[in-house]
Amino acid sequence: MKSSGLQGNTLTFAFAGGTNIDPDHTSHMHSAKIEFLSADEIRGTWDNWEHGKLDHSATFRVVRKK
């Protein structure tokens, strides 16, 4: 994946190709978004594509334990 850079508090990534993969058919991680919500919390959302369209998303929240 390749990042399009940090915009505000969000870092985004998009699929940029790969070897031995046909993105129109093969299941693959297609995009990701990492949001810096505070100094102690981030949220990541990962999108998996299959057959050329979104198959499912997974969201993870990480909080620093103090």
N, C-alpha and C positions, 0 to 999 in steps of 0.2 A: 504494500500500500504506500501511497505517497501523500504527504501532508500538504494541504493548501494554506497552512500557516495558522497562526493564532489570531483570532478575531474576537476582541473583547475578552471574555473568560473561557472561550471555547477553542479547542484544538481539533481540527477535523482531518480525517484520512479517507482516501478513496482507492479502490482497486486500481492497480496500475499494470496489470498483466502478470503472467507467470508462465512457467514451463510445464508441459504435460497437463494442461488444464484447458478445457473449453468452457469459458464462462457462460455460454448460452445453455449449457447442459449440466456441468459439474457443480456440485455444492462447494461454495467457497465464501470466505469472509470478504464482503464487498465494500463495507465502509465502517468507520468508527468515529465516534465523537467523544471527546474527553472534556468535561466541564469542570473548571476550578471554581467550586462554589464558595469556598472560604479558605483561610490558611490551614484549616483542619479537615476539609472535606472535598472529595472529588466524586464525580459520577461519570461512569463510562457506559456508552451504549454501542453495541456491536451488532451489525446487520449481516445476516447470512443469506446469500442468494442461492437458488437452485432453479434450473430450467429457465434462466434468464429473468427471474423476478424474485422479489423478497420472499424468503421462506419463513424466517423468524428473526426476532431481535432479542437481545439479552442486555439487561441493564444491571450494572454493579455500582454500589455505593460504598465508598471507603471513607471511614472517619478515623482520624488520629485519636488513639487512646491516650488520655492524659493521666 
